[in-house]
């Protein structure tokens, strides 16, 4: 059988291992993808560190871009040679009550998660359900498209479903891997965009990304500053600090929403503040393949781009540590082939 290189994790907290594997064959309803690039996302730590149940060995990676290499039986939507991406949401059963209502993220059998419940894109080839595959537009390179399969679709999809309208004040908390995309999307969608981060040195970056205002959370009262601007219809929280998220709630406008994307610890919320302002705290799931297609189309149309650091597959451990350190500017992407 023909072989390929893959990066696998064999146990919780185990090292990345570059191994030789057989090239997988696509099953019914699946396609095989020759991987070009794969983003290194914080959620990959679920597999690397064993934060949730994982069937090992597992190939991580859910920000995948490549070329359709082979079709499985029954695949009708895709064609060999087509540029595609595979993201976090890799498919669903399609038959349970949640799926019948279009709530694919809540599939009662558990949604397929690329790089967690099945092998992902830290490999030269991978297979994916056709329902979990997104077409990549010509206007994006493989390097540009990869982070949009998770970080991009999460921020874009959250904002377009937030209920905010053009001209509304929308704040993005954090200017990292998610936040630097969130600011761009918010500005391109026509929101009066506020960037919030730690330190005055981030002000220039926030405005470069399209923010109309900047709040330094180290030196300023975030809630008071948002109130001075009229109150935020939406605060898009991309950080992983519950206290930082909670500090923005007082700056929401009436009926405003704190939209949580970052996985954080416990967060304290004052019920009186929520009641008086009829405020909401809401979580947001990433999105399906069609949401990823919309994200990439919008990005290609409006010029939204992820800022990336690129590593060869052989330096996967270095790339992962760079991502986990929080020092990357701003997404880390593996060049697979």
Secondary structure as the mmCIF struct_conf table of DSSP 4:
data_model
#
loop_
_struct_conf.conf_type_id
_struct_conf.id
_struct_conf.beg_label_comp_id
_struct_conf.beg_label_asym_id
_struct_conf.beg_label_seq_id
_struct_conf.end_label_comp_id
_struct_conf.end_label_asym_id
_struct_conf.end_label_seq_id
STRN STRN1 UNK A 3 UNK A 9
BEND BEND1 UNK A 11 UNK A 11
TURN_TY1_P TURN_TY1_P1 UNK A 12 UNK A 13
HELX_LH_PP_P HELX_LH_PP_P1 UNK A 14 UNK A 15
STRN STRN2 UNK A 16 UNK A 22
HELX_LH_PP_P HELX_LH_PP_P2 UNK A 23 UNK A 26
TURN_TY1_P TURN_TY1_P2 UNK A 28 UNK A 29
STRN STRN3 UNK A 30 UNK A 40
HELX_RH_3T_P HELX_RH_3T_P1 UNK A 42 UNK A 44
HELX_RH_AL_P HELX_RH_AL_P1 UNK A 45 UNK A 49
TURN_TY1_P TURN_TY1_P3 UNK A 50 UNK A 50
BEND BEND2 UNK A 52 UNK A 52
BEND BEND3 UNK A 56 UNK A 57
STRN STRN4 UNK A 58 UNK A 58
BEND BEND4 UNK A 63 UNK A 63
STRN STRN5 UNK A 64 UNK A 71
HELX_LH_PP_P HELX_LH_PP_P3 UNK A 72 UNK A 72
TURN_TY1_P TURN_TY1_P4 UNK A 73 UNK A 74
BEND BEND5 UNK A 77 UNK A 77
TURN_TY1_P TURN_TY1_P5 UNK A 80 UNK A 81
STRN STRN6 UNK A 83 UNK A 86
BEND BEND6 UNK A 88 UNK A 88
STRN STRN7 UNK A 89 UNK A 91
BEND BEND7 UNK A 94 UNK A 94
BEND BEND8 UNK A 96 UNK A 96
HELX_RH_AL_P HELX_RH_AL_P2 UNK A 97 UNK A 100
TURN_TY1_P TURN_TY1_P6 UNK A 101 UNK A 102
HELX_RH_3T_P HELX_RH_3T_P2 UNK A 104 UNK A 106
TURN_TY1_P TURN_TY1_P7 UNK A 108 UNK A 109
STRN STRN8 UNK A 112 UNK A 113
STRN STRN9 UNK A 114 UNK A 114
TURN_TY1_P TURN_TY1_P8 UNK A 115 UNK A 117
STRN STRN10 UNK A 118 UNK A 118
BEND BEND9 UNK A 121 UNK A 122
STRN STRN11 UNK A 123 UNK A 123
BEND BEND10 UNK A 124 UNK A 124
STRN STRN12 UNK A 125 UNK A 129
HELX_RH_3T_P HELX_RH_3T_P3 UNK A 130 UNK A 132
STRN STRN13 UNK A 133 UNK A 135
HELX_LH_PP_P HELX_LH_PP_P4 UNK A 136 UNK A 137
TURN_TY1_P TURN_TY1_P9 UNK A 138 UNK A 139
BEND BEND11 UNK A 140 UNK A 140
HELX_RH_AL_P HELX_RH_AL_P3 UNK A 142 UNK A 146
HELX_RH_3T_P HELX_RH_3T_P4 UNK A 147 UNK A 149
TURN_TY1_P TURN_TY1_P10 UNK A 150 UNK A 150
HELX_RH_AL_P HELX_RH_AL_P4 UNK A 151 UNK A 160
TURN_TY1_P TURN_TY1_P11 UNK A 161 UNK A 161
BEND BEND12 UNK A 162 UNK A 162
TURN_TY1_P TURN_TY1_P12 UNK A 166 UNK A 167
STRN STRN14 UNK A 169 UNK A 173
BEND BEND13 UNK A 176 UNK A 176
TURN_TY1_P TURN_TY1_P13 UNK A 177 UNK A 178
HELX_RH_AL_P HELX_RH_AL_P5 UNK A 179 UNK A 188
TURN_TY1_P TURN_TY1_P14 UNK A 189 UNK A 190
STRN STRN15 UNK A 192 UNK A 197
BEND BEND14 UNK A 198 UNK A 199
HELX_RH_3T_P HELX_RH_3T_P5 UNK A 200 UNK A 202
HELX_RH_AL_P HELX_RH_AL_P6 UNK A 203 UNK A 209
TURN_TY1_P TURN_TY1_P15 UNK A 210 UNK A 210
BEND BEND15 UNK A 212 UNK A 212
STRN STRN16 UNK A 213 UNK A 216
TURN_TY1_P TURN_TY1_P16 UNK A 217 UNK A 219
BEND BEND16 UNK A 220 UNK A 220
HELX_RH_AL_P HELX_RH_AL_P7 UNK A 222 UNK A 228
TURN_TY1_P TURN_TY1_P17 UNK A 229 UNK A 230
STRN STRN17 UNK A 232 UNK A 237
BEND BEND17 UNK A 239 UNK A 240
HELX_RH_AL_P HELX_RH_AL_P8 UNK A 242 UNK A 246
TURN_TY1_P TURN_TY1_P18 UNK A 247 UNK A 248
HELX_RH_3T_P HELX_RH_3T_P6 UNK A 249 UNK A 251
STRN STRN18 UNK A 252 UNK A 260
BEND BEND18 UNK A 262 UNK A 262
BEND BEND19 UNK A 265 UNK A 265
HELX_RH_AL_P HELX_RH_AL_P9 UNK A 271 UNK A 277
TURN_TY1_P TURN_TY1_P19 UNK A 278 UNK A 278
STRN STRN19 UNK A 280 UNK A 283
HELX_RH_AL_P HELX_RH_AL_P10 UNK A 289 UNK A 302
TURN_TY1_P TURN_TY1_P20 UNK A 303 UNK A 303
STRN STRN20 UNK A 308 UNK A 312
HELX_RH_3T_P HELX_RH_3T_P7 UNK A 313 UNK A 315
HELX_RH_AL_P HELX_RH_AL_P11 UNK A 316 UNK A 325
TURN_TY1_P TURN_TY1_P21 UNK A 326 UNK A 326
BEND BEND20 UNK A 328 UNK A 330
STRN STRN21 UNK A 331 UNK A 335
#
